[in-house]
């Protein structure tokens, strides 16, 4: 419910930040798996 109180621009920025963090996490996991296999 708190999200509804936040202005739209801040919501969009938060969404982009969360997507970027998820992307970075998957990149790190993939690099760990690749380095672990070799």
Protein Blocks (a to p, Z undefined) as FASTA:
>chain_A
ZZmmpcfklmmmmmmmmmmmmmmmmmmmmmmmmmmmZZ
